[in-house]
């Protein structure tokens, strides 16, 4: 996913009385298609918030005439969904940690030349998390709506069953609901009209083509290899198909292919997407059309039930992201790093002598150790960081906008803190080894970033552990861009 594809959906307010700073931040956001607005007056901004709440507000603390806490409280009293980023002097950073309760996500040094790019990076992160949240909520709402509609139909059926006659479709919907797959559902639909000719053209989005996948009462030569590639603008074409306005190119292709003059087409949809087309060479009766509506509803319910509301990316023991998510996010963050010219580091963390500890102390104890280490990592992580458990005895920390020296400082703090932690077995000392690598100064790709951090970890583990090792780049390495060290 690239949040830049959806950035125009997000509104950002920038508050600063420094015209140069405010305009730079606003311009950077606008260049990346965010709907950004610049304000110099806090009162004017607050009035706008009351009428049109934004998703994020970037606040230059020097522009405020009142206490930051009071201003933040006013903002979240309008909408608790608004996130805030603070631009301030470095000496105020320690005080701002407590402002997380006011939806303050991040804070940056307002005097940094690269502050506008740092803000863009943070906005990308926040908007991506908001987008995922909104998507999950939309899917859930759609699922609830479909379930409600389905329940109303079932209620109607139950009421009609008490009457003198039972309409034919009353049992069909129950049969449809028992289908174990979409393919089986389509076959049951065919069986309800055994004399009707049908072909189902499934839409394959990746190749923008409709392909025949099933049929009934059709000549095999008509449907074998039948496919239609969209010849024009895909979005416009499918938008017309979605509402039943079938383009001439599609109609002409099928009529010519089959040498027929009569075609009836029913679009099968899910959410705002085309799933495929049911095509017949015969007129469609009211009963068949009604039956299609029932089948289509069950089809959408099946699609919603099979679509997870939360990605399966969580490690159950620690609550950290898992290996699958780690690989995805590393690719994504490398792309973002190239765009924002901000470094990204990976720190690999492994418990020293893990196999020996597990053999002598048992799995319950090592699980306790892993959870304790994950808690220490969480306590020291920034909002834009990603903490992942990528192996039984391995954590992988993706540190965005962080060079290798910054990563080494973070790793050393973690190493020292763990030495002070107590575990259930009195006197038992846990140490860790850590391997570090960085893009772009040391590596060129997501894969090499991961592999080089692993090499550094394996090397230092073999030397006795309880140490940190930074990967050394090959002599011929040419970074994609220069990073301040």
Residue pairs with C-beta under 8 A, 6 or more apart in sequence:
1 128
1 131
1 332
2 332
2 335
3 124
3 127
3 128
3 131
4 32
4 33
4 124
6 127
6 131
7 32
7 33
7 34
7 127
8 33
8 34
8 35
9 35
9 131
10 34
10 35
10 55
10 56
10 123
10 127
10 130
11 34
11 35
11 36
11 37
11 52
11 54
11 55
11 56
12 29
12 34
12 35
12 36
12 37
12 54
12 55
12 56
12 57
12 58
12 123
13 36
13 37
13 39
13 45
13 48
13 49
13 54
13 56
13 57
13 58
14 22
14 25
14 26
14 29
14 36
14 37
14 38
14 39
14 57
14 58
15 22
15 39
15 40
15 42
15 45
15 57
15 58
15 59
15 60
15 63
15 64
16 22
16 25
16 38
16 40
16 58
16 60
16 62
16 63
16 87
17 40
17 60
17 62
17 63
18 60
18 62
18 63
18 110
19 40
21 60
21 87
21 110
21 115
22 38
22 39
22 40
22 60
23 38
24 115
24 116
25 38
25 58
25 87
25 115
25 116
25 119
26 36
26 37
26 38
27 116
28 116
28 117
28 119
28 120
29 36
29 119
29 120
29 123
30 36
32 120
32 124
34 123
34 127
37 48
37 54
39 45
39 48
40 63
42 63
42 64
42 65
42 66
42 71
45 57
46 74
46 75
49 57
49 75
49 78
49 79
49 82
50 78
53 78
53 79
53 81
53 82
54 82
55 81
55 82
55 83
55 126
55 127
55 130
56 82
56 83
56 84
56 85
56 123
56 126
56 127
57 75
57 82
57 83
57 84
57 85
58 84
58 85
58 87
58 119
58 123
59 68
59 71
59 84
59 85
59 86
59 87
60 87
60 88
60 110
61 68
61 86
61 87
61 88
61 89
61 92
61 110
62 88
62 110
64 71
68 86
68 99
69 99
69 102
72 84
72 99
72 102
72 103
72 104
73 102
75 82
75 84
75 102
75 103
76 82
76 102
76 103
80 103
82 103
83 103
83 105
83 126
83 130
84 102
84 103
84 104
84 105
85 104
85 105
85 106
85 107
85 108
85 119
85 122
85 123
85 126
86 96
86 99
86 104
86 106
86 107
86 108
87 107
87 108
87 109
87 110
87 115
87 119
88 96
88 107
88 108
88 109
88 110
89 109
89 110
89 111
90 109
92 107
93 107
96 104
96 107
105 122
105 126
105 383
106 122
106 382
106 383
106 384
108 115
108 118
108 119
108 122
109 115
112 118
114 342
117 340
117 341
117 342
118 342
118 401
120 340
121 336
121 340
121 342
121 384
121 400
121 401
122 384
124 336
124 340
125 383
125 384
125 400
136 309
136 310
139 304
139 307
139 309
140 309
142 271
142 304
143 301
143 304
143 305
146 297
146 300
146 301
146 304
147 301
149 297
150 297
150 298
150 301
153 173
153 294
153 297
154 173
157 170
157 173
160 166
160 167
160 170
161 170
168 287
169 287
169 290
169 291
169 294
172 188
172 192
172 291
172 294
172 295
173 294
173 298
175 188
176 185
176 188
176 189
176 294
176 295
176 298
177 298
177 301
179 185
179 188
179 298
179 302
182 299
182 302
182 303
183 214
185 295
185 298
185 299
185 302
186 200
186 214
186 295
187 214
188 295
189 291
189 292
189 295
190 196
190 198
190 214
190 216
192 288
192 291
193 288
193 291
194 216
195 217
196 216
196 217
196 280
196 282
196 284
196 288
197 216
197 217
197 218
197 280
197 281
197 282
198 214
198 215
198 216
198 217
198 218
198 278
198 279
198 280
199 212
199 214
199 215
199 218
199 222
199 223
199 226
199 278
199 279
199 280
200 212
200 213
200 214
200 215
200 268
200 276
200 277
200 278
200 279
201 210
201 211
201 212
201 213
201 226
201 227
201 228
201 276
201 277
201 279
202 210
202 211
202 212
202 213
202 275
202 276
203 209
203 210
203 238
203 274
203 275
203 276
203 277
204 210
204 211
205 273
207 229
208 229
208 230
208 234
209 227
209 228
209 229
209 230
210 227
210 228
210 229
210 230
210 250
210 276
210 277
211 226
211 227
212 223
212 224
212 225
212 226
212 227
213 276
215 223
222 257
222 258
226 257
228 250
228 253
228 254
230 237
230 238
231 249
232 247
232 249
237 247
238 273
238 274
240 246
240 247
241 247
241 250
241 267
241 274
241 277
242 267
242 269
242 272
242 274
244 265
244 267
246 265
251 263
254 260
254 263
254 279
255 261
255 263
258 281
260 281
262 281
262 282
262 283
263 279
263 280
263 281
264 279
264 280
264 281
264 282
264 283
264 284
265 277
265 278
265 279
265 280
266 277
266 278
266 279
266 284
266 289
266 292
267 274
267 276
267 277
268 274
268 275
268 276
268 277
268 278
268 296
268 299
269 275
269 296
269 300
270 299
270 300
270 303
271 300
275 299
275 303
278 292
284 292
311 325
312 324
313 321
313 322
313 324
313 325
313 328
314 320
314 321
314 322
314 325
315 321
315 322
315 388
315 389
317 367
317 370
317 371
317 374
317 389
318 370
318 371
318 374
318 389
319 374
320 374
320 377
320 387
320 388
320 389
320 395
321 329
321 386
321 387
321 388
321 389
322 388
322 389
322 390
323 388
323 389
323 390
323 391
325 386
325 388
326 386
326 388
326 390
326 396
326 398
327 446
327 450
329 386
329 388
329 398
330 346
330 398
330 446
330 449
330 450
331 446
333 344
333 386
333 398
333 400
333 446
334 344
334 439
334 445
334 446
334 449
336 342
336 400
337 343
337 344
337 400
337 439
337 440
338 480
338 481
340 401
341 481
342 400
342 401
343 401
343 402
343 403
343 404
343 438
343 439
343 440
343 441
343 483
344 398
344 399
344 400
344 401
344 402
344 438
344 439
344 449
345 398
345 399
345 402
345 403
345 404
345 406
345 407
345 436
345 437
345 438
345 439
346 396
346 397
346 398
346 399
346 407
346 436
346 437
346 438
346 449
346 450
346 453
347 396
347 397
347 399
347 407
347 410
347 411
347 434
347 435
347 436
347 453
348 394
348 395
348 396
348 397
348 434
348 435
348 436
348 453
348 454
348 456
348 457
349 373
349 377
349 394
349 395
349 396
349 397
349 411
349 414
349 432
349 433
349 434
349 457
350 393
350 394
350 395
350 432
350 433
350 434
350 457
350 461
351 357
351 366
351 369
351 370
351 373
351 393
351 430
351 431
351 432
352 430
352 431
352 432
352 433
352 461
352 465
352 466
353 465
354 366
354 392
354 393
357 365
357 366
357 369
357 430
358 365
358 366
361 425
361 428
365 423
365 424
365 425
368 423
368 424
369 423
369 430
370 389
370 393
372 421
372 423
372 430
373 395
373 418
373 430
373 432
374 387
374 389
374 395
376 414
376 417
376 418
376 421
377 387
377 395
377 397
377 414
378 387
380 410
380 413
380 414
380 417
381 387
381 397
382 399
384 400
384 401
385 397
385 398
385 399
385 400
386 397
386 398
386 400
387 395
387 397
388 395
388 396
388 397
388 398
389 395
389 396
390 396
394 457
396 450
396 453
397 410
399 406
399 407
399 410
402 410
403 438
403 441
403 483
403 484
403 485
404 436
404 437
404 438
404 441
404 442
404 470
404 485
405 485
407 436
407 438
407 470
408 436
408 468
408 470
411 434
411 436
411 468
412 468
414 432
414 434
415 431
415 432
415 434
415 466
415 468
418 430
418 431
418 432
419 429
419 431
421 430
423 430
431 465
431 466
432 465
432 466
433 457
433 460
433 461
433 465
433 466
433 467
433 468
433 469
434 457
434 460
434 467
434 468
434 469
435 453
435 454
435 455
435 456
435 457
435 458
435 459
435 460
435 468
435 469
435 471
436 453
436 456
436 468
436 469
436 470
436 471
437 443
437 449
437 452
437 453
437 456
437 470
437 471
438 449
438 471
438 483
439 445
439 446
439 449
439 480
440 479
440 480
440 481
440 483
441 473
441 479
441 483
441 485
442 449
442 452
442 470
442 471
442 472
442 473
442 477
443 449
443 452
443 471
443 473
443 477
444 477
444 479
444 480
452 471
453 471
455 471
456 469
456 470
456 471
457 469
459 469
460 467
460 468
460 469
